[in-house]
Protein backbone atom coordinates (compact mmCIF):
# COMPACT_ATOMS: atom_id res chain seq x y z
CA UNK A 1 0.00 0.00 0.00
CA UNK A 2 1.21 3.49 -0.90
CA UNK A 3 0.22 6.33 1.42
CA UNK A 4 -1.14 9.57 -0.08
CA UNK A 5 -0.27 12.95 1.43
CA UNK A 6 -2.75 15.65 0.42
CA UNK A 7 -1.29 19.17 0.50
CA UNK A 8 -4.64 20.87 0.94
CA UNK A 9 -6.98 22.00 3.68
CA UNK A 10 -9.99 21.41 1.42
CA UNK A 11 -12.52 19.04 3.01
CA UNK A 12 -14.08 18.58 -0.42
CA UNK A 13 -10.85 17.21 -1.94
CA UNK A 14 -10.40 14.91 1.03
CA UNK A 15 -13.98 13.69 0.60
CA UNK A 16 -13.40 12.92 -3.09
CA UNK A 17 -10.37 10.79 -2.20
CA UNK A 18 -12.20 9.07 0.63
CA UNK A 19 -15.08 8.16 -1.68
CA UNK A 20 -12.51 6.57 -4.01
CA UNK A 21 -11.15 4.39 -1.20
CA UNK A 22 -8.20 6.59 -0.26
CA UNK A 23 -7.83 8.07 3.22
CA UNK A 24 -5.06 10.67 2.83
CA UNK A 25 -2.73 12.24 5.31
CA UNK A 26 -3.44 15.99 5.25
CA UNK A 27 -0.77 18.69 5.38
CA UNK A 28 -1.78 22.31 4.88
CA UNK A 29 0.66 24.25 2.71
CA UNK A 30 -0.14 27.80 3.79
CA UNK A 31 1.26 29.25 0.55
CA UNK A 32 0.65 32.91 -0.27
CA UNK A 33 -1.54 32.49 -3.34
CA UNK A 34 -1.75 36.21 -4.07
CA UNK A 35 2.04 36.50 -4.12
CA UNK A 36 2.26 33.65 -6.63
CA UNK A 37 -0.43 35.23 -8.79
CA UNK A 38 1.41 38.56 -8.74
CA UNK A 39 4.70 36.85 -9.63
CA UNK A 40 3.17 35.08 -12.62
CA UNK A 41 1.50 38.28 -13.78
CA UNK A 42 4.86 40.09 -13.63
CA UNK A 43 6.25 37.38 -15.92
CA UNK A 44 3.34 37.74 -18.32
CA UNK A 45 1.98 34.30 -17.45
CA UNK A 46 -1.66 34.97 -16.81
CA UNK A 47 -3.52 32.00 -18.28
CA UNK A 48 -5.81 30.17 -15.83
CA UNK A 49 -4.15 26.84 -16.68
CA UNK A 50 -0.67 28.18 -15.87
CA UNK A 51 -1.91 29.72 -12.64
CA UNK A 52 -3.60 26.62 -11.24
CA UNK A 53 -0.58 24.42 -12.03
CA UNK A 54 1.80 26.95 -10.46
CA UNK A 55 -0.32 27.11 -7.30
CA UNK A 56 -0.60 23.33 -7.05
CA UNK A 57 3.15 22.95 -7.49
CA UNK A 58 3.84 25.62 -4.86
CA UNK A 59 1.61 23.79 -2.39
CA UNK A 60 3.48 20.53 -3.02
CA UNK A 61 6.89 22.19 -2.63
CA UNK A 62 5.82 23.90 0.61
CA UNK A 63 5.00 20.66 2.43
CA UNK A 64 7.52 18.38 0.73
CA UNK A 65 10.24 18.39 3.43
CA UNK A 66 7.82 17.60 6.25
CA UNK A 67 5.89 15.08 4.18
CA UNK A 68 9.02 13.24 3.14
CA UNK A 69 10.28 13.13 6.72
CA UNK A 70 7.00 11.65 7.95
CA UNK A 71 6.12 9.38 5.03
CA UNK A 72 9.21 8.81 2.85
CA UNK A 73 7.49 6.27 0.59
CA UNK A 74 4.28 8.24 0.04
CA UNK A 75 2.79 10.04 -2.94
CA UNK A 76 2.38 13.79 -2.46
CA UNK A 77 -0.72 15.24 -4.11
CA UNK A 78 -1.52 18.94 -4.42
CA UNK A 79 -4.32 20.68 -6.32
CA UNK A 80 -5.58 24.18 -6.96
CA UNK A 81 -8.70 25.28 -8.82
CA UNK A 82 -9.71 28.44 -10.65
CA UNK A 83 -12.72 29.34 -12.75
CA UNK A 84 -11.75 30.37 -16.26
CA UNK A 85 -14.25 32.97 -17.43
CA UNK A 86 -13.31 34.51 -20.78
CA UNK A 87 -9.66 33.66 -20.16
CA UNK A 88 -9.55 35.34 -16.75
CA UNK A 89 -8.74 33.20 -13.70
CA UNK A 90 -11.19 33.64 -10.85
CA UNK A 91 -10.11 32.15 -7.53
CA UNK A 92 -11.78 32.75 -4.18
CA UNK A 93 -13.62 36.08 -3.93
CA UNK A 94 -11.95 38.74 -1.82
CA UNK A 95 -15.17 39.58 0.03
CA UNK A 96 -18.95 39.42 -0.27
CA UNK A 97 -19.14 42.36 -2.67
CA UNK A 98 -16.63 40.65 -4.94
CA UNK A 99 -18.68 37.42 -4.82
CA UNK A 100 -21.81 39.34 -5.83
CA UNK A 101 -19.98 40.95 -8.75
CA UNK A 102 -18.67 37.55 -9.82
CA UNK A 103 -22.08 35.97 -9.87
CA UNK A 104 -23.62 38.85 -11.78
CA UNK A 105 -20.97 38.33 -14.46
CA UNK A 106 -21.30 34.51 -14.40
CA UNK A 107 -25.07 34.06 -14.40
CA UNK A 108 -26.51 32.47 -17.52
CA UNK A 109 -23.04 31.88 -18.90
CA UNK A 110 -20.53 29.06 -19.30
CA UNK A 111 -17.13 28.94 -17.62
CA UNK A 112 -14.38 26.35 -17.39
CA UNK A 113 -13.33 25.03 -14.01
CA UNK A 114 -9.62 24.26 -14.24
CA UNK A 115 -7.79 22.30 -11.56
CA UNK A 116 -4.02 22.04 -11.55
CA UNK A 117 -2.70 18.75 -10.19
CA UNK A 118 0.83 18.10 -8.96
CA UNK A 119 1.94 14.62 -7.85
CA UNK A 120 5.38 13.60 -6.56
CA UNK A 121 6.93 10.30 -5.51
CA UNK A 122 8.64 11.09 -2.24
CA UNK A 123 10.86 8.01 -2.46
CA UNK A 124 12.43 9.45 -5.62
CA UNK A 125 12.74 13.11 -4.64
CA UNK A 126 16.40 14.00 -4.31
CA UNK A 127 17.60 10.61 -5.54
CA UNK A 128 20.36 11.02 -8.16
CA UNK A 129 20.11 9.32 -10.53
CA UNK A 130 16.39 8.82 -10.06
CA UNK A 131 14.93 5.41 -10.83
CA UNK A 132 12.07 7.01 -12.75
CA UNK A 133 9.88 10.11 -13.00
CA UNK A 134 9.66 12.13 -9.81
CA UNK A 135 7.12 14.90 -10.47
CA UNK A 136 4.14 15.15 -12.82
CA UNK A 137 1.76 18.07 -13.34
CA UNK A 138 -1.40 18.40 -15.39
CA UNK A 139 -4.68 20.30 -15.65
CA UNK A 140 -8.24 18.97 -15.69
CA UNK A 141 -10.91 21.16 -17.30
CA UNK A 142 -14.69 20.92 -16.95
CA UNK A 143 -17.29 23.15 -18.59
CA UNK A 144 -19.79 24.63 -16.15
CA UNK A 145 -23.11 26.18 -17.22
CA UNK A 146 -24.47 28.59 -14.62
CA UNK A 147 -28.13 29.35 -13.97
CA UNK A 148 -29.41 32.81 -14.86
CA UNK A 149 -30.03 33.99 -11.31
CA UNK A 150 -31.78 37.19 -10.33
CA UNK A 151 -30.10 39.71 -8.03
CA UNK A 152 -32.08 38.65 -4.97
CA UNK A 153 -31.02 35.02 -5.33
CA UNK A 154 -27.38 36.00 -5.79
CA UNK A 155 -27.52 38.19 -2.68
CA UNK A 156 -29.11 35.37 -0.68
CA UNK A 157 -26.52 32.85 -1.83
CA UNK A 158 -23.59 35.12 -1.02
CA UNK A 159 -25.12 35.79 2.40
CA UNK A 160 -24.73 32.07 3.23
CA UNK A 161 -20.96 32.62 3.17
CA UNK A 162 -20.30 29.56 1.00
CA UNK A 163 -19.10 31.44 -2.11
CA UNK A 164 -16.38 33.22 -0.12
CA UNK A 165 -14.43 30.04 0.51
CA UNK A 166 -14.34 28.40 -2.93
CA UNK A 167 -12.76 29.06 -6.31
CA UNK A 168 -15.16 30.74 -8.70
CA UNK A 169 -17.55 31.60 -5.85
CA UNK A 170 -19.63 28.44 -6.30
CA UNK A 171 -19.76 24.79 -5.36
CA UNK A 172 -21.23 21.72 -6.98
CA UNK A 173 -21.44 19.68 -3.78
CA UNK A 174 -23.04 22.29 -1.56
CA UNK A 175 -25.67 25.03 -1.56
CA UNK A 176 -24.45 26.31 -4.92
CA UNK A 177 -25.14 23.01 -6.66
CA UNK A 178 -28.68 24.17 -7.37
CA UNK A 179 -27.29 27.04 -9.44
CA UNK A 180 -25.25 24.89 -11.84
CA UNK A 181 -27.40 23.87 -14.77
CA UNK A 182 -24.95 21.46 -16.36
CA UNK A 183 -21.35 20.29 -16.39
CA UNK A 184 -19.52 18.83 -19.36
CA UNK A 185 -16.59 16.74 -18.16
CA UNK A 186 -15.52 15.27 -14.84
CA UNK A 187 -17.88 16.59 -12.11
CA UNK A 188 -15.40 15.70 -9.33
CA UNK A 189 -12.97 18.14 -10.94
CA UNK A 190 -15.47 20.92 -10.20
CA UNK A 191 -15.37 19.83 -6.55
CA UNK A 192 -11.58 20.17 -6.64
CA UNK A 193 -9.86 16.97 -7.77
CA UNK A 194 -10.17 14.88 -10.93
CA UNK A 195 -9.92 11.20 -10.07
CA UNK A 196 -9.41 9.97 -13.67
CA UNK A 197 -6.59 12.47 -14.23
CA UNK A 198 -5.04 11.67 -10.85
CA UNK A 199 -5.13 7.95 -11.66
CA UNK A 200 -3.28 8.50 -14.92
CA UNK A 201 -0.68 10.69 -13.21
CA UNK A 202 -0.12 8.15 -10.45
CA UNK A 203 0.29 5.35 -12.97
CA UNK A 204 2.74 7.51 -14.96
CA UNK A 205 4.86 7.57 -11.81
CA UNK A 206 4.86 3.77 -11.79
CA UNK A 207 2.38 3.26 -8.94
CA UNK A 208 -0.73 1.10 -9.50
CA UNK A 209 -3.87 3.02 -8.58
CA UNK A 210 -5.15 0.11 -6.52
CA UNK A 211 -2.07 0.38 -4.28
CA UNK A 212 -3.56 3.60 -2.90
CA UNK A 213 -6.69 1.93 -1.57
CA UNK A 214 -6.47 2.03 2.20
CA UNK A 215 -10.12 2.66 2.95
CA UNK A 216 -11.81 0.02 0.80
CA UNK A 217 -14.02 -2.51 2.48
CA UNK A 218 -13.13 -5.87 0.96
CA UNK A 219 -15.43 -8.85 0.90
CA UNK A 220 -14.54 -12.39 1.97
CA UNK A 221 -11.44 -13.68 0.20
N, C-alpha and C positions, 0 to 999 in steps of 0.2 A: 504494500500500500504506500502511495506517495501522498504526503501531507500537502495541503494547499494553504498558503498564507495570503489573505486578502488585504491589500493595502487600501482600505476604504472604511469609512465610518457608516456607509450607507446600509441601513437595515434591509432595503429592497434588494440590493445586490446579494447580500448574505442569504436572503430568502430564496432567491433564484437558484443559488448553488445548493442550498438545503433541499429544495424540491427535486433537484437532479441527483440527490444521493451523496452530496459532498458537504460535510460540516467543516468550514474553514477556520483557521486561526485568524483573528482579526488584529491588524496593526494599523493605527491611524497615522497617516503621513504628516498632516499639518502643514502641507506646502502652501506657500503664498501664491494663490492662483492669479491674482491681479498682477503681481510682479512678473509672472511668466507671460501673461497676456501682453503686458507692456513691452517686455523684451522681444517677443515675436513681432509685435507691431513695428518696433524700431528697426527690425531686420527686414521689414516688408513682407513678412509671412503672416498673412491674415486669414487664410482660408480656414473654415470650420474644421475640416479634416486634419489639417496640420496642428491646429490648436488642441483638439481633443487627444491626439497622439502625444503631443508634447507634455500635456498635463498628466496623462496616464504614466508616461515614462518618468516624469519628475516624482510622482508618488512612489513608484517602484524604487527609484534610486534613494529616496529619503528614508525608506524603512529597511533597505537591503542589509546594512551591517547588522542591525539587531535581529532581523529575520534569519540571516545566515547563522548567527551565533546560537540562536535558539533551535532552529530546525535546518541543519546544514544539508539535508537531502530533500528539502521541500521544493515545490513550485511556488514562485511568487507571482501573484496576479494583481494587476492594477488597472482600473478603468476610469474614464472620465467622459461625460456626455455633454453635448451642446445641441441646441436646436439651430439648424441651418435654415434661415428664412431669407430668401433672396441673396444668398451668399454671405450673409452676416451671421456670425456666431452669437447665439444668445445663451448665456449660462444662467445662473441663479439671479433673480431680480435683486436690485440693490435695496429696494424697500417696497412698500405697498403701492405707492404711486407708480413706481416703475413697472410693477406687475400689472396694474390696470392698463398702462400704456401698451405693454406687450400684448395683452389679450385683445385690446381694441385693434391692434395691427394684425393679429393672428386670426381673428374670428372669420369663419367662412372660407379660409384659405388652406393651402397645403404647405407643410414644411417637411424637412428631413431631419429626423433625429439621428445624430451621428455619435457613436461611442468609440473612443479610442481604447484599444486593449494593448497591454504590455504584459508579457509573460517571460519569466526567467527561470532557468534551472540553477538553483543555488549550489548544487554540487559541482557545477562547471564554472561558476563565476570565479575569476582570478586564477583558473588553472591554465598553465601555459606549458605545452600546447593543449588546447581544449580537445576533449574527445568527441566533440560535436557542437552543434549550434547552442549558444548560450542564451541569447535574447531574441524574441520575435515581437514585432508590433504590427497591428493592423486596425482597420476601421470597419465597423458594421454600420449600415445605413438603412433606415426604415422610413418610408413615407407616412406622414401623419396628416389626416384630413380633420380639421377642426370645425366644430359646430359654429353656426352664425349666431352668437349669443348677443342678447341685448345688454345695454349698459347696466341695468339693475342686476342681472344675473352675474355679470363680471364682477361687480362690486361685492355681491354676496359671496362669491367664490373666493375672492382675494381676502375677504374678511375672515374666512376660516383659517388663514395663515398657511395653508398647505402650499400655495404657489411660491411662497418666499423661500422654500427650502429645496427646490428641485430645478434642474436645468430646464429652460424653456417655460417655466412658470406653470407646468401642468404635470399630472401623473396619469398613468393608465391603470394603475392598481390601487387607486384611492378615490377620493371625492371627484377628482377631475376626469375620471374615466367616463363619466356620463357626457362629457363635452368633446369626446373624440369620436367622430363619426365612423372613421375607418382607418386601418393601418394596412400598408402594403409592404410586407417583409416580416422579419422576425419580431413578434410582439414583445418578447422578453428583452430585446435590445432597447425598446422604449422605456422599459423599467430600469435598465442600466447595465445589462450584461447579456451579450449574445452567446447562448450555449453552443450553437452549431459552429460559430467562428472560434470560440474558445477551444472546442474539441479539436478542430483542425490545427490550431496553433500548438496545443499540447502534443498532439501526435507528430507535428513537425519537429518538436524537440526530442522525439524518441520515447515518449511516455504514453503507454496505452491509456485511453480515457477511462477504462474500467478500473485501472489501478487507483483512481482518485476516489472511488466509492468507499466511503467510511461510514455512511449513514443509510445504507440500503438494508432493508429487512429481507433476509434470504430464507427461502422455504427449506423444508427438509431435504437433505442431501442423500 
